[in-house]
Amino acid sequence: MEQIKKIPKLKPRATELHKGDFGRVAIIAGSVGMAGAAALAGRASLRAGAGLVRVAVPKSILPTVASIEPSFTTIPLAEDSSGRISAKAINDILNIVSENDCFAFGPGIGISSSIKLIVEVLIAQQDLRMVIDADGLNNLSGIKNWPEKLKAKLILTPHPGEMKRLWKGLFREPLPSDRKQQALRFAQCTNTTVVLKGAGTVVTDGDKFYINKTGNPGMATAGAGDCLTGIIAALIGQKLSNFDAAVFGVYIHGLAGDIAAEKFGEISLIATDIIDSLGDAFKRLGG
């Protein structure tokens, strides 16, 4: 098992390229009361270099999401009586799939039978590159034998509680106490790239792994994970492999958090501070 210590890099931007060359990213997220999660993921994706970002949300929260950030576009989706995305949105979501290079799914999306059905349809899309986070993972964990249906190329970004639910949905044996073993076994058995979040975030595709060294306790704040989701999706759109996008995404997310902590302190750090520090983080790496 190879441990990766060198951080991947993005290629320098040629002057003749246009926004479409830096990735068309779609983010499917949000529900009533959780508009901020969708907006954070979209803003982070833009700050991480995505050329075009489209945020698809339940139609009732679209005005709120659109008002937070004018640089991404928004797409209204059918919703249920609780303000979560409805199964009636599946055809619209599949149209979005055909028009974009990569996806993020899950921030603030809630849990329902409709959303579980949408997840099941998406993971069956051949070679779809998608980051699944937050309640996207909780819906995924409720799909029986989901790896047998998997044709998409997934990056899963669970925190420890979400990993417990994912593990329980697939394995009878107890979850190992060692975080690296948790992530490694899960990635190998599901043919996915796993980002097991927490202090010393573990990234693995089942063949190689990376232990992150950036970040600080101030990043244990609402919305920080939504930012990471958007960042990784942006890096996929800029033509990094799933594993490299996950490694670089975790590193630059943590570095931005460290820069934000230098300015605001760990106690006062909030998710938007991470996004606002991404520019300085990229500059420190020569970007």
N, C-alpha and C positions, 0 to 999 in steps of 0.2 A: 504494500500500500504506500503510495507516494504522497508525502506531505509537501504541499506547495507553499513556498515562502515569498516568491517573487510576485508582485502585483501586476496584473495585465495592464496594458495601456491602450488608449484609443489612438488611432492614426491621426496625424495632423490634417487639418481641413484644407483641401485644395480650394483655390479662389474661384474656380469655375463651377463648383457644385452648388446645388440649390436645396431648399428645405426638405424636399422629398428624399434626398440622398441621406438624410440623417434619421430616418425612421418615421413611419406613420404608426403611432401608438394609440391604441384604444383602451380606455379604462372603464370597466363596467362596475359600478359601485353605488353606494348610498341608499338611503331609505329616509322616511320621515324621521326627523330628529338626528340624522347622521349625514347631513349634507356636507359637513366639514371634512369628513373622511375622504369623500370623493374629490373635493377641491384640493386637499393636501396632496393626494396622490398625483393629481393632474399638474399642480404647480411644481412638485418635485421632479416630475418627468421632464418638464420644460427646462428647469434649471440644470438638469443632468444632461441636456443636449439634444433631446428629441426634436426633430424638425417640425412635426405636426402632432398635436395631442388632441384627441377627441374623448370627451367624458360623457358616457351614456348613463343616465340616471332615471329614476321614476319621474314621470312628467311633472308631478306637483312640486318637486324640489328643484327643478331645473332653473327657475329664475334666481334662486338663492345661490346655487353652485356657479351659475354664469356671472353673477355679480361679484363673486370673490376674486375671480381672475379672468381678465378679458383676453388673455393670450391663448387660451385653449377654446375650442368650440364644444358645444354641448349637443347631445342627442336625447330627445324625450323617449322614454319607454313606458309601455303599459304597466299599470300597477294594480295591486290588490287593495282591498278595503283598509288595510293597515299601512299603506304607503310603501310596500315593498314591491320589487319588480315581479311582475306576473308572468306565468307561463305563456300568456298571449304575446309576449315580447320575443318569443324564440325566433320567429322568422326575421324580425328586425335585427336581432343580435347576429344571426347567421349572415345577413347582408353586411353588417359591420365587419364580420370576420373576413369576408371576401375583399374588403377595401383597405385593410391595414396589415402591417407587417408583424405585429405582435400585440399581445393583450395582457392586461392586468385585471384580475377578477377578485372581488371580495370585500374591500374596505367598506365598512358600514352597511353591508348589504342585507343583514338579517338572516334568519333561518326560517325556511318554509318548504313545503313539498314542491312548490313551483320552482323555487331557486335550486333545489336539489335536482329537479328534472333538467333545468338549464345547464347545470354543471355536468350532468350525465351526457347531455347532447354535445357540449363543448369538448369534453375529454375524448370523445369519439371522432373528432375531426382530424383527419390525417395530417401530421406534421405541424399542427397549429402550435406556435410557440407562446406559452402563456405562463404568467406568474399568478399563483393562487395564494391568497392571504386571508387572514382574519376569518370572518364567517364563511367565506368561500371554502376554507378548510373544514369548518364545522359541518357544512353541508356535504362536502366530499366524504367525510368520515361516516356519514349515514347511508352511503351507497354500497350495497353489498358487492363484494368481490370487484371493486372498481378497477384494479390493475388489469383485469382480464378484458376490460372494455377500452383500455387506454390506447389511443393512437396519437394523441397530441404529445408534444415535448414540453413537459411541465417543470417549473421551478416552484417548489413548495416552501413557504416561509413561516413555519409554526413557531410560536413561543412554547414554553414547556407544557402549559395546559392543553394547547391544541395538539401537541405531539402525543400526549397521553390519549386523547380521543381518537386520533388517527391510528395509533398503535392498537388500541382496544378493538377498533373496527376490523382489523386484519389478522391479528395474532392472538393465539391462546396463551402463550407464555408471557410472563411479566415483563414490563418495560425494564431494560437494563439500567442500572444506576449511572453508568458512564455515558456522558452526553455524546462523545464521539462514536461510541458503539451504537447508541440509539439512531443517530443520523445515518451512519454507514449501513447498518442493517436495513433501515427503512428504504434508503436510496437503492440498494441492491435488489430488494424484493419488489420494488415498484417501478424500477427503471426511470427514476426521476432524479432531478437535482434537488437536494434538501439544504435549506438554510435554517438551522436550528438556532433561534435567537436567544440572546442572554449574554451574560458576561463571558467573553471568549466565544463569540458566535462561531458555530461549526458549519462549514460549507463542504458538501461532498456530492459527487456523482456516483459513488459506489466504487470507483477505481482510484481516485485521488481525493485528498481532503486539504482544507485550509482552516487554521484557527486564527480568528481575527484578534488584532492587538489594539485597534483604535476604539474610541468610544469611552464613555464615562457614566457614572450613576445618574447624572442629570438627564440622560436620555430615556430614563424610565418615566416617560410622560406621555399622556394621551396624544395619539397622532404620529408618534415617531415611527411606528411600524408602517403606517400608510405612506409616509415619505419614502421609506426604503423600497416599498413595492413600486412606486413610481420611478424611482431611480433605476432599479434593475430593469424594468421594462424599457426605459430609455436607452440603456446600454445594449440591450438585445437589438433594439431598432438601429443602433449604430454598428451592427454586424459583429458583435462579440458572441462567442458561443455561450450557451446557457451557463456552463460552469464558470467561464471567465467573467460573464456579466454579473453573476452572483458574487464572486470573490471581489471584483472591483467595486460593485455596488455596496457591499457590506463595509469595505475599507473606506470608501469616500464618504459614506453616510456617517461612519464613526468619526472620521477626521473632521467633517463639518460640525459634528456635535462637539468635538474637542475645541474647535475654533469658537463656537458659540459659547461654550463654557468659559473660555478665556475672557469673553466680553461681558457676559451676564452672570456668571457663576452657575454652579450646578443646580442650586435650589430654584433659581428663577428661570431656568432654561425651558422653553416651550418648543413645540414642533416647528412652528414657522421660523424660529431662530436657526434651526438646522437647514431649512431650505435657503434662508437668506445668507447662510455661510457656505453654501456649496461653491459659489464662484471663487472664494478665497481658497477653498480646499483644492479645486482643480488647478488654480494658479500655483499652489505649493508643489503640485506634481508636474508643473511645466505646461499646463493646458490653458 
